[in-house]
Amino acid sequence: MLKKFIDLFSTIASSIRNNKLDPHVRRSSPPTSYPLLPILYFLLPIPYSLFPTPTLAANGSVEILNNYKTDGDRVILKVRVLDLENQPVSGLNRENFQIKTVDEQGKEATFPVDKVVSPELSQPDPANIIILLDMSGSMQQRDATKVRKLNGATKAIREILQQLRKENLPYQIALVPFGFSDSKKTCPIVYDVSENIIRNSFRDIKDINLDSQIDELANQNVCAATNLYQPVEEAVKFLGTQGNSLQTQEKTDSRLAVILLSDGYHVIERSREQQQFESLRDVLQKYSTKVTVHTLGYGETLQQLRDRTKCRLKDTELTVNKVSATCKLPNLTSEEFIFEAMQLITETDNQYASPSTDINTFIVDEQRLNDIAKATGGLYKFSTNSQDIANSLINFFKTLREYEVTYQQKDAKQATQYKTIVTVFSQERNFDFSSLEKLIRLNNIGFQAELSLHDYLLVLASTFGFAIIWFLIFWWWSRQLRSESERVINNYSDSHTHEVQEERINRR
């Protein structure tokens, strides 16, 4: 503990010394002789809370997934609906959906759906999910709620795991930590990511070994460097090539997803970062039809970090490199010092680490995390605390479940392909958007299509015609039979009469 106290005081001394080099920072510090200042800081946000927050104009996207089912002319689609911010849309019902189809002859038909099952109630598909957890040294620092970030992240993962278990979902999860050795510093604990490590990490969500792994990771004294790109590339390649070969009792293909949770930015060969990212993007786009990557930033946004350091950068100038080169952390306040000292004395946190004075420890590359998610149509979220992480994870897992839309194909024909478009509209929510065309093929099994008037009359005429033909055949056959019977009877009668006459002649 003595060493930790020394580290804490060294941190404070270092931050004070750094700030004395910059007179602007010293002048901008608020005076401590105003006792009402904390009250003003508390009261300022109140007026803003009295006014409702404006809602963004609704928009979004609709996607028909590949795993549709048909039973004769009855079709069941899995439909994903996302809003303007690429978040799953809930609360839609049958009246919000419409189907448009075009058959092989170009005939169009538009009609309502018969049934809609919400994502929460629809039958879930099996899924294989990789959670990439950042185990770099910055995860030792505290989040907005003064919780060690590694503790906050593992707590959120534990909570979402419990929720998935309650719903008894057919999911397999691989919790894969990542953290690499940096040549600038020595770290005894590093986490490599490879194909074998990923394969051996997959477990059913009910496997209690997942809980043990989470507890073990939470208690690590992390110190590694952040390499964002290689772990994501390994995870996407593995799922893209072997994702459906994992042992499962389900007959259908599994949904494949990667969740990347990081509080940092890519530091490995930083001078080649652009080339490394472009290489990663090529891999993401190659497997984007099979694998979805969701990303989650954790900590402070670049704007929040700029404001905390009172750094003179405009919003348009907020990049990882500029914040790293320009912004400097302020010294600890007396309140922060007391808090850290109490944490150290009471040993509230496992693996305590004193606050870092290096600005790079707190930089999160929001742009790259967003770019990675966009490359596969995934979601990007930013969290400042454990509860935010849990909520974001819930949103990520929601994307694995979609609306189940059932309809009866109008003027259906057996073994026919239909170009199908799903339109979602809601006047209350002010949106109206349609999916891309999807080819839906009706099979022959269970086909009970409703006949059109033309087809109905054709069948009726054909049936009547066949009935007339069979009647005429029967009538002709009965006449022939009757005629033959009369001929036989007449011949027998003549023969009998002749015999009687001959017998009479012989008696005489």
RARA-V223005 format. One record per residue. N is the residue number from 1. PHI is phi in degrees with one decimal (none if undefined). BURIAL is I if it has 24 or more other C-alpha atoms within 12 Angstrom, else O. D_LAST is the distance of its C-alpha to the last C-alpha in whole Angstrom. Layout:
n=N phi=PHI burial=BURIAL d_last=D_LAST
n=N phi=PHI burial=BURIAL d_last=D_LAST
//
This chain:
n=1 phi=none burial=O d_last=155
n=2 phi=-59.1 burial=O d_last=158
n=3 phi=-63.0 burial=O d_last=157
n=4 phi=-68.3 burial=O d_last=154
n=5 phi=-63.3 burial=O d_last=157
n=6 phi=-61.9 burial=O d_last=159
n=7 phi=-62.4 burial=O d_last=156
n=8 phi=-62.6 burial=I d_last=156
n=9 phi=-68.3 burial=I d_last=160
n=10 phi=-65.0 burial=O d_last=160
n=11 phi=-62.5 burial=I d_last=157
n=12 phi=-64.7 burial=I d_last=159
n=13 phi=-62.4 burial=O d_last=162
n=14 phi=-66.2 burial=I d_last=160
n=15 phi=-67.7 burial=I d_last=159
n=16 phi=-66.3 burial=I d_last=162
n=17 phi=-63.4 burial=O d_last=164
n=18 phi=-63.8 burial=O d_last=161
n=19 phi=-73.1 burial=I d_last=162
n=20 phi=-67.1 burial=O d_last=165
n=21 phi=-73.4 burial=O d_last=165
n=22 phi=-121.6 burial=O d_last=164
n=23 phi=-64.4 burial=O d_last=166
n=24 phi=-65.7 burial=O d_last=163
n=25 phi=-65.0 burial=I d_last=161
n=26 phi=-66.0 burial=O d_last=164
n=27 phi=-68.4 burial=O d_last=165
n=28 phi=-79.2 burial=O d_last=161
n=29 phi=-71.3 burial=O d_last=161
n=30 phi=-70.0 burial=O d_last=161
n=31 phi=-63.9 burial=O d_last=164
n=32 phi=-96.0 burial=O d_last=164
n=33 phi=-91.4 burial=O d_last=166
n=34 phi=-109.0 burial=O d_last=164
n=35 phi=-67.7 burial=O d_last=162
n=36 phi=-82.7 burial=O d_last=160
n=37 phi=-61.0 burial=O d_last=158
n=38 phi=-59.7 burial=O d_last=156
n=39 phi=-66.0 burial=O d_last=155
n=40 phi=-63.8 burial=O d_last=155
n=41 phi=-61.2 burial=O d_last=152
n=42 phi=-72.8 burial=O d_last=150
n=43 phi=-81.8 burial=O d_last=150
n=44 phi=-56.7 burial=O d_last=150
n=45 phi=-71.4 burial=O d_last=146
n=46 phi=-62.2 burial=O d_last=145
n=47 phi=-58.0 burial=O d_last=145
n=48 phi=-68.7 burial=O d_last=143
n=49 phi=-74.1 burial=O d_last=140
n=50 phi=-79.5 burial=O d_last=140
n=51 phi=-108.7 burial=O d_last=139
n=52 phi=-67.6 burial=O d_last=135
n=53 phi=-77.1 burial=O d_last=134
n=54 phi=-64.5 burial=O d_last=133
n=55 phi=-94.8 burial=O d_last=129
n=56 phi=-67.2 burial=O d_last=128
n=57 phi=-59.9 burial=O d_last=126
n=58 phi=-71.9 burial=O d_last=122
n=59 phi=-162.9 burial=I d_last=120
n=60 phi=164.6 burial=I d_last=118
n=61 phi=-146.3 burial=I d_last=115
n=62 phi=-126.4 burial=I d_last=112
n=63 phi=-134.7 burial=I d_last=110
n=64 phi=-91.5 burial=I d_last=106
n=65 phi=-80.7 burial=I d_last=106
n=66 phi=-73.3 burial=O d_last=104
n=67 phi=-86.1 burial=I d_last=102
n=68 phi=-88.7 burial=I d_last=100
n=69 phi=-130.3 burial=I d_last=96
n=70 phi=-131.9 burial=I d_last=93
n=71 phi=-140.5 burial=I d_last=90
n=72 phi=67.9 burial=I d_last=87
n=73 phi=-93.6 burial=I d_last=89
n=74 phi=-94.6 burial=I d_last=92
n=75 phi=-123.8 burial=I d_last=95
n=76 phi=-120.1 burial=I d_last=98
n=77 phi=-106.3 burial=I d_last=101
n=78 phi=-100.4 burial=I d_last=104
n=79 phi=-123.1 burial=I d_last=107
n=80 phi=-98.4 burial=I d_last=111
n=81 phi=-122.4 burial=I d_last=113
n=82 phi=-120.4 burial=I d_last=117
n=83 phi=-91.0 burial=I d_last=120
n=84 phi=-59.3 burial=O d_last=123
n=85 phi=-93.4 burial=O d_last=124
n=86 phi=66.7 burial=I d_last=121
n=87 phi=-102.3 burial=I d_last=121
n=88 phi=-59.9 burial=I d_last=117
n=89 phi=-96.8 burial=I d_last=117
n=90 phi=-114.5 burial=I d_last=115
n=91 phi=83.5 burial=O d_last=114
n=92 phi=-85.1 burial=I d_last=111
n=93 phi=-131.8 burial=I d_last=108
n=94 phi=-59.2 burial=I d_last=105
n=95 phi=-69.1 burial=O d_last=106
n=96 phi=-89.8 burial=I d_last=109
n=97 phi=-119.6 burial=I d_last=106
n=98 phi=-143.6 burial=I d_last=104
n=99 phi=-111.6 burial=I d_last=101
n=100 phi=-127.5 burial=I d_last=101
n=101 phi=-129.3 burial=I d_last=99
n=102 phi=-132.1 burial=I d_last=98
n=103 phi=-83.1 burial=I d_last=94
n=104 phi=-69.1 burial=O d_last=94
n=105 phi=-93.7 burial=O d_last=93
n=106 phi=86.9 burial=O d_last=96
n=107 phi=-79.9 burial=O d_last=95
n=108 phi=-94.3 burial=O d_last=97
n=109 phi=-148.2 burial=O d_last=97
n=110 phi=-126.0 burial=O d_last=99
n=111 phi=-158.2 burial=I d_last=99
n=112 phi=-76.4 burial=I d_last=100
n=113 phi=-91.4 burial=I d_last=100
n=114 phi=-90.9 burial=I d_last=98
n=115 phi=-155.5 burial=I d_last=100
n=116 phi=-132.2 burial=I d_last=103
n=117 phi=-107.8 burial=I d_last=105
n=118 phi=-66.3 burial=I d_last=108
n=119 phi=-55.7 burial=I d_last=110
n=120 phi=-67.9 burial=I d_last=111
n=121 phi=-107.1 burial=O d_last=107
n=122 phi=-72.8 burial=I d_last=106
n=123 phi=-69.9 burial=O d_last=104
n=124 phi=-75.4 burial=I d_last=107
n=125 phi=-81.6 burial=I d_last=106
n=126 phi=-63.8 burial=I d_last=108
n=127 phi=-144.2 burial=I d_last=111
n=128 phi=-116.2 burial=I d_last=114
n=129 phi=-124.2 burial=I d_last=117
n=130 phi=-107.1 burial=I d_last=121
n=131 phi=-104.1 burial=I d_last=124
n=132 phi=-92.7 burial=I d_last=127
n=133 phi=-108.3 burial=I d_last=130
n=134 phi=-67.0 burial=I d_last=133
n=135 phi=-117.1 burial=I d_last=136
n=136 phi=-79.7 burial=I d_last=139
n=137 phi=-60.6 burial=I d_last=142
n=138 phi=-66.5 burial=I d_last=142
n=139 phi=-70.8 burial=I d_last=140
n=140 phi=-76.0 burial=I d_last=143
n=141 phi=-76.9 burial=I d_last=144
n=142 phi=-93.9 burial=I d_last=143
n=143 phi=-92.9 burial=I d_last=141
n=144 phi=-64.7 burial=O d_last=142
n=145 phi=-99.8 burial=O d_last=141
n=146 phi=67.3 burial=O d_last=144
n=147 phi=-102.4 burial=I d_last=141
n=148 phi=-55.7 burial=I d_last=141
n=149 phi=-60.3 burial=I d_last=138
n=150 phi=-64.1 burial=I d_last=137
n=151 phi=-64.2 burial=I d_last=136
n=152 phi=-63.9 burial=I d_last=135
n=153 phi=-66.9 burial=I d_last=132
n=154 phi=-67.4 burial=I d_last=131
n=155 phi=-62.8 burial=I d_last=131
n=156 phi=-64.5 burial=I d_last=129
n=157 phi=-63.3 burial=I d_last=126
n=158 phi=-63.1 burial=I d_last=126
n=159 phi=-66.3 burial=I d_last=125
n=160 phi=-68.6 burial=I d_last=123
n=161 phi=-64.2 burial=I d_last=121
n=162 phi=-63.5 burial=O d_last=121
n=163 phi=-66.7 burial=O d_last=119
n=164 phi=-62.5 burial=I d_last=117
n=165 phi=-65.8 burial=O d_last=116
n=166 phi=-61.9 burial=O d_last=115
n=167 phi=-84.3 burial=O d_last=113
n=168 phi=52.9 burial=O d_last=111
n=169 phi=-84.2 burial=I d_last=111
n=170 phi=-82.3 burial=I d_last=109
n=171 phi=-112.0 burial=I d_last=113
n=172 phi=-118.0 burial=I d_last=114
n=173 phi=-126.2 burial=I d_last=118
n=174 phi=-116.9 burial=I d_last=121
n=175 phi=-91.3 burial=I d_last=124
n=176 phi=-117.4 burial=I d_last=126
n=177 phi=-76.7 burial=I d_last=130
n=178 phi=-139.7 burial=I d_last=132
n=179 phi=-177.4 burial=I d_last=136
n=180 phi=-119.8 burial=I d_last=137
n=181 phi=-77.4 burial=I d_last=141
n=182 phi=-99.6 burial=O d_last=143
n=183 phi=-63.5 burial=O d_last=146
n=184 phi=-78.6 burial=O d_last=149
n=185 phi=-146.8 burial=O d_last=148
n=186 phi=-98.0 burial=O d_last=147
n=187 phi=-131.1 burial=O d_last=144
n=188 phi=-75.4 burial=O d_last=143
n=189 phi=-117.0 burial=O d_last=140
n=190 phi=-125.6 burial=I d_last=137
n=191 phi=-129.8 burial=I d_last=134
n=192 phi=-81.2 burial=I d_last=132
n=193 phi=-125.6 burial=I d_last=128
n=194 phi=-142.0 burial=O d_last=126
n=195 phi=-59.8 burial=I d_last=122
n=196 phi=-65.5 burial=O d_last=122
n=197 phi=-62.5 burial=O d_last=124
n=198 phi=-64.2 burial=I d_last=122
n=199 phi=-59.6 burial=I d_last=119
n=200 phi=-74.7 burial=O d_last=120
n=201 phi=-88.3 burial=I d_last=121
n=202 phi=-70.6 burial=I d_last=118
n=203 phi=-143.0 burial=I d_last=117
n=204 phi=-65.4 burial=I d_last=115
n=205 phi=-62.0 burial=I d_last=116
n=206 phi=-86.2 burial=O d_last=116
n=207 phi=-70.4 burial=O d_last=118
n=208 phi=-70.3 burial=O d_last=121
n=209 phi=-64.5 burial=O d_last=123
n=210 phi=-62.4 burial=I d_last=123
n=211 phi=-63.5 burial=I d_last=125
n=212 phi=-63.7 burial=O d_last=127
n=213 phi=-65.6 burial=I d_last=128
n=214 phi=-61.8 burial=I d_last=129
n=215 phi=-61.9 burial=O d_last=131
n=216 phi=-64.1 burial=O d_last=133
n=217 phi=-66.3 burial=I d_last=133
n=218 phi=-62.9 burial=I d_last=135
n=219 phi=-95.2 burial=I d_last=138
n=220 phi=-81.0 burial=I d_last=138
n=221 phi=-94.6 burial=I d_last=142
n=222 phi=-75.3 burial=I d_last=141
n=223 phi=-153.3 burial=I d_last=143
n=224 phi=-75.1 burial=I d_last=141
n=225 phi=-97.2 burial=I d_last=140
n=226 phi=-95.0 burial=I d_last=138
n=227 phi=-122.3 burial=I d_last=135
n=228 phi=-72.5 burial=I d_last=133
n=229 phi=-80.7 burial=I d_last=131
n=230 phi=-63.1 burial=I d_last=130
n=231 phi=-60.8 burial=I d_last=128
n=232 phi=-64.4 burial=I d_last=126
n=233 phi=-61.7 burial=I d_last=125
n=234 phi=-61.7 burial=I d_last=124
n=235 phi=-65.4 burial=I d_last=122
n=236 phi=-67.3 burial=I d_last=120
n=237 phi=-61.6 burial=I d_last=119
n=238 phi=-62.4 burial=I d_last=118
n=239 phi=-66.9 burial=I d_last=116
n=240 phi=-66.7 burial=I d_last=115
n=241 phi=-106.8 burial=O d_last=113
n=242 phi=-129.5 burial=I d_last=113
n=243 phi=-59.9 burial=I d_last=112
n=244 phi=-96.1 burial=I d_last=109
n=245 phi=-95.1 burial=O d_last=109
n=246 phi=-67.8 burial=I d_last=111
n=247 phi=-62.0 burial=O d_last=109
n=248 phi=-157.6 burial=O d_last=107
n=249 phi=-87.7 burial=O d_last=103
n=250 phi=-77.4 burial=O d_last=103
n=251 phi=-86.4 burial=O d_last=100
n=252 phi=-85.6 burial=O d_last=102
n=253 phi=-65.0 burial=I d_last=105
n=254 phi=-82.3 burial=I d_last=108
n=255 phi=-75.6 burial=I d_last=110
n=256 phi=-121.0 burial=I d_last=114
n=257 phi=-149.4 burial=I d_last=117
n=258 phi=-122.8 burial=I d_last=121
n=259 phi=-116.3 burial=I d_last=124
n=260 phi=-103.2 burial=I d_last=127
n=261 phi=-115.3 burial=I d_last=130
n=262 phi=-145.7 burial=I d_last=133
n=263 phi=-114.5 burial=I d_last=137
n=264 phi=-138.8 burial=I d_last=138
n=265 phi=-144.6 burial=I d_last=138
n=266 phi=-71.5 burial=I d_last=137
n=267 phi=-112.2 burial=I d_last=141
n=268 phi=-72.7 burial=I d_last=140
n=269 phi=47.5 burial=O d_last=141
n=270 phi=-57.4 burial=O d_last=142
n=271 phi=-66.1 burial=O d_last=143
n=272 phi=-108.3 burial=O d_last=139
n=273 phi=-59.4 burial=O d_last=138
n=274 phi=-62.1 burial=O d_last=136
n=275 phi=-65.0 burial=O d_last=135
n=276 phi=-64.7 burial=I d_last=133
n=277 phi=-67.4 burial=I d_last=132
n=278 phi=-62.3 burial=O d_last=130
n=279 phi=-64.0 burial=O d_last=128
n=280 phi=-64.2 burial=I d_last=127
n=281 phi=-61.2 burial=I d_last=126
n=282 phi=-60.9 burial=O d_last=124
n=283 phi=-66.5 burial=I d_last=122
n=284 phi=-60.5 burial=I d_last=122
n=285 phi=-69.2 burial=I d_last=120
n=286 phi=-62.3 burial=O d_last=118
n=287 phi=-106.8 burial=I d_last=116
n=288 phi=-65.4 burial=I d_last=116
n=289 phi=-78.0 burial=O d_last=113
n=290 phi=-108.4 burial=I d_last=112
n=291 phi=-119.8 burial=I d_last=116
n=292 phi=-109.1 burial=I d_last=118
n=293 phi=-111.3 burial=I d_last=121
n=294 phi=-105.9 burial=I d_last=123
n=295 phi=-124.6 burial=I d_last=127
n=296 phi=-137.8 burial=I d_last=129
n=297 phi=-85.5 burial=I d_last=133
n=298 phi=-138.2 burial=I d_last=135
n=299 phi=132.6 burial=I d_last=139
n=300 phi=-114.6 burial=I d_last=141
n=301 phi=-71.2 burial=I d_last=140
n=302 phi=-62.2 burial=I d_last=142
n=303 phi=-65.6 burial=I d_last=144
n=304 phi=-63.6 burial=O d_last=144
n=305 phi=-68.3 burial=I d_last=146
n=306 phi=-60.2 burial=I d_last=148
n=307 phi=-68.5 burial=O d_last=149
n=308 phi=-67.0 burial=I d_last=150
n=309 phi=-90.6 burial=I d_last=152
n=310 phi=52.8 burial=I d_last=154
n=311 phi=-85.5 burial=I d_last=153
n=312 phi=-89.3 burial=O d_last=153
n=313 phi=-124.0 burial=I d_last=150
n=314 phi=-75.8 burial=O d_last=148
n=315 phi=-58.5 burial=O d_last=144
n=316 phi=-71.2 burial=O d_last=143
n=317 phi=-99.5 burial=O d_last=146
n=318 phi=-79.1 burial=I d_last=144
n=319 phi=-124.3 burial=I d_last=143
n=320 phi=-57.8 burial=I d_last=143
n=321 phi=-66.3 burial=O d_last=145
n=322 phi=-71.4 burial=O d_last=148
n=323 phi=-65.0 burial=I d_last=148
n=324 phi=-62.2 burial=I d_last=148
n=325 phi=-83.9 burial=O d_last=151
n=326 phi=-106.5 burial=O d_last=153
n=327 phi=-89.4 burial=I d_last=152
n=328 phi=-125.7 burial=I d_last=154
n=329 phi=-73.4 burial=I d_last=153
n=330 phi=-77.8 burial=I d_last=156
n=331 phi=-74.4 burial=I d_last=158
n=332 phi=-65.0 burial=I d_last=156
n=333 phi=-77.0 burial=O d_last=157
n=334 phi=-63.6 burial=O d_last=159
n=335 phi=-64.5 burial=O d_last=156
n=336 phi=-64.8 burial=O d_last=154
n=337 phi=-63.1 burial=O d_last=156
n=338 phi=-62.2 burial=O d_last=156
n=339 phi=-61.2 burial=O d_last=152
n=340 phi=-63.9 burial=I d_last=152
n=341 phi=-64.0 burial=I d_last=155
n=342 phi=-66.6 burial=O d_last=153
n=343 phi=-62.2 burial=I d_last=150
n=344 phi=-69.6 burial=I d_last=152
n=345 phi=-67.2 burial=O d_last=154
n=346 phi=-82.2 burial=O d_last=150
n=347 phi=53.8 burial=O d_last=148
n=348 phi=-65.1 burial=O d_last=146
n=349 phi=-93.3 burial=I d_last=144
n=350 phi=-77.1 burial=I d_last=143
n=351 phi=53.7 burial=I d_last=144
n=352 phi=-62.7 burial=I d_last=147
n=353 phi=-134.2 burial=I d_last=148
n=354 phi=-70.4 burial=I d_last=151
n=355 phi=-57.0 burial=I d_last=150
n=356 phi=-79.6 burial=I d_last=150
n=357 phi=-102.5 burial=I d_last=153
n=358 phi=-94.7 burial=I d_last=151
n=359 phi=-58.6 burial=I d_last=149
n=360 phi=-64.1 burial=I d_last=146
n=361 phi=-65.2 burial=I d_last=145
n=362 phi=-110.8 burial=I d_last=144
n=363 phi=-81.8 burial=I d_last=143
n=364 phi=-116.0 burial=I d_last=139
n=365 phi=-83.3 burial=I d_last=137
n=366 phi=-60.5 burial=I d_last=135
n=367 phi=-62.6 burial=I d_last=134
n=368 phi=-68.5 burial=I d_last=133
n=369 phi=-62.2 burial=I d_last=131
n=370 phi=-66.6 burial=I d_last=129
n=371 phi=-62.3 burial=I d_last=129
n=372 phi=-62.9 burial=I d_last=127
n=373 phi=-65.4 burial=I d_last=125
n=374 phi=-61.7 burial=I d_last=124
n=375 phi=-62.1 burial=I d_last=123
n=376 phi=-119.3 burial=I d_last=120
n=377 phi=75.4 burial=I d_last=119
n=378 phi=-87.8 burial=I d_last=121
n=379 phi=-101.2 burial=I d_last=123
n=380 phi=-122.0 burial=I d_last=127
n=381 phi=-133.2 burial=I d_last=129
n=382 phi=-123.8 burial=I d_last=132
n=383 phi=-123.7 burial=I d_last=134
n=384 phi=-107.2 burial=I d_last=137
n=385 phi=-154.1 burial=I d_last=136
n=386 phi=-61.9 burial=I d_last=134
n=387 phi=-65.9 burial=I d_last=132
n=388 phi=-60.5 burial=I d_last=131
n=389 phi=-62.1 burial=I d_last=130
n=390 phi=-58.8 burial=I d_last=127
n=391 phi=-63.8 burial=I d_last=126
n=392 phi=-65.7 burial=I d_last=126
n=393 phi=-62.5 burial=I d_last=124
n=394 phi=-60.8 burial=I d_last=122
n=395 phi=-62.2 burial=I d_last=121
n=396 phi=-60.9 burial=I d_last=120
n=397 phi=-72.1 burial=I d_last=118
n=398 phi=-62.9 burial=I d_last=116
n=399 phi=-67.8 burial=I d_last=115
n=400 phi=-82.0 burial=I d_last=113
n=401 phi=-128.3 burial=I d_last=111
n=402 phi=-128.8 burial=I d_last=109
n=403 phi=-67.9 burial=I d_last=107
n=404 phi=-105.5 burial=I d_last=104
n=405 phi=-108.9 burial=I d_last=102
n=406 phi=-114.6 burial=I d_last=98
n=407 phi=-149.0 burial=I d_last=96
n=408 phi=-108.2 burial=I d_last=93
n=409 phi=-62.4 burial=I d_last=93
n=410 phi=-74.0 burial=I d_last=92
n=411 phi=51.1 burial=I d_last=89
n=412 phi=-69.9 burial=I d_last=88
n=413 phi=-128.5 burial=I d_last=86
n=414 phi=-64.1 burial=I d_last=85
n=415 phi=51.3 burial=O d_last=87
n=416 phi=-120.1 burial=I d_last=90
n=417 phi=-96.5 burial=I d_last=94
n=418 phi=-124.3 burial=I d_last=96
n=419 phi=-75.1 burial=I d_last=100
n=420 phi=-119.3 burial=I d_last=101
n=421 phi=-126.8 burial=I d_last=104
n=422 phi=-105.9 burial=I d_last=105
n=423 phi=-110.2 burial=I d_last=108
n=424 phi=-116.5 burial=I d_last=110
n=425 phi=-143.2 burial=I d_last=112
n=426 phi=-156.1 burial=O d_last=114
n=427 phi=-69.1 burial=O d_last=116
n=428 phi=-64.9 burial=O d_last=118
n=429 phi=-94.1 burial=O d_last=119
n=430 phi=60.6 burial=O d_last=120
n=431 phi=-140.6 burial=I d_last=117
n=432 phi=-160.1 burial=I d_last=114
n=433 phi=-145.9 burial=I d_last=114
n=434 phi=-124.6 burial=I d_last=110
n=435 phi=-83.6 burial=I d_last=109
n=436 phi=-74.4 burial=O d_last=109
n=437 phi=-64.8 burial=O d_last=105
n=438 phi=-130.7 burial=I d_last=103
n=439 phi=-78.8 burial=I d_last=100
n=440 phi=-115.4 burial=I d_last=97
n=441 phi=-105.9 burial=I d_last=94
n=442 phi=-83.3 burial=I d_last=91
n=443 phi=-97.3 burial=O d_last=88
n=444 phi=-94.5 burial=O d_last=84
n=445 phi=-73.3 burial=O d_last=84
n=446 phi=68.7 burial=O d_last=84
n=447 phi=-77.5 burial=O d_last=84
n=448 phi=-134.6 burial=O d_last=83
n=449 phi=-69.5 burial=I d_last=84
n=450 phi=-83.0 burial=O d_last=84
n=451 phi=-74.5 burial=O d_last=82
n=452 phi=-76.5 burial=O d_last=84
n=453 phi=-59.8 burial=O d_last=83
n=454 phi=-61.4 burial=O d_last=82
n=455 phi=-66.2 burial=O d_last=80
n=456 phi=-63.6 burial=O d_last=78
n=457 phi=-63.9 burial=O d_last=77
n=458 phi=-63.6 burial=O d_last=76
n=459 phi=-64.8 burial=O d_last=74
n=460 phi=-63.5 burial=O d_last=72
n=461 phi=-64.8 burial=O d_last=71
n=462 phi=-64.3 burial=O d_last=70
n=463 phi=-63.3 burial=O d_last=68
n=464 phi=-64.8 burial=O d_last=66
n=465 phi=-62.2 burial=O d_last=65
n=466 phi=-63.2 burial=O d_last=64
n=467 phi=-63.8 burial=O d_last=62
n=468 phi=-62.5 burial=O d_last=61
n=469 phi=-63.4 burial=O d_last=59
n=470 phi=-65.0 burial=O d_last=58
n=471 phi=-65.0 burial=O d_last=56
n=472 phi=-64.6 burial=O d_last=55
n=473 phi=-62.5 burial=O d_last=53
n=474 phi=-63.1 burial=O d_last=52
n=475 phi=-62.7 burial=O d_last=50
n=476 phi=-65.1 burial=O d_last=49
n=477 phi=-65.7 burial=O d_last=48
n=478 phi=-67.0 burial=O d_last=46
n=479 phi=-65.4 burial=O d_last=44
n=480 phi=-63.6 burial=O d_last=43
n=481 phi=-64.8 burial=O d_last=42
n=482 phi=-66.1 burial=O d_last=40
n=483 phi=-63.3 burial=O d_last=38
n=484 phi=-66.6 burial=O d_last=37
n=485 phi=-64.7 burial=O d_last=36
n=486 phi=-64.2 burial=O d_last=34
n=487 phi=-65.8 burial=O d_last=33
n=488 phi=-65.4 burial=O d_last=31
n=489 phi=-64.7 burial=O d_last=30
n=490 phi=-61.4 burial=O d_last=28
n=491 phi=-62.2 burial=O d_last=27
n=492 phi=-65.6 burial=O d_last=25
n=493 phi=-65.0 burial=O d_last=24
n=494 phi=-64.8 burial=O d_last=22
n=495 phi=-66.0 burial=O d_last=21
n=496 phi=-64.7 burial=O d_last=19
n=497 phi=-62.3 burial=O d_last=17
n=498 phi=-63.6 burial=O d_last=16
n=499 phi=-65.8 burial=O d_last=15
n=500 phi=-62.9 burial=O d_last=13
n=501 phi=-64.1 burial=O d_last=11
n=502 phi=-64.8 burial=O d_last=10
n=503 phi=-65.9 burial=O d_last=9
n=504 phi=-65.6 burial=O d_last=7
n=505 phi=-64.8 burial=O d_last=5
n=506 phi=-66.2 burial=O d_last=5
n=507 phi=-65.3 burial=O d_last=4
n=508 phi=-71.4 burial=O d_last=0
//
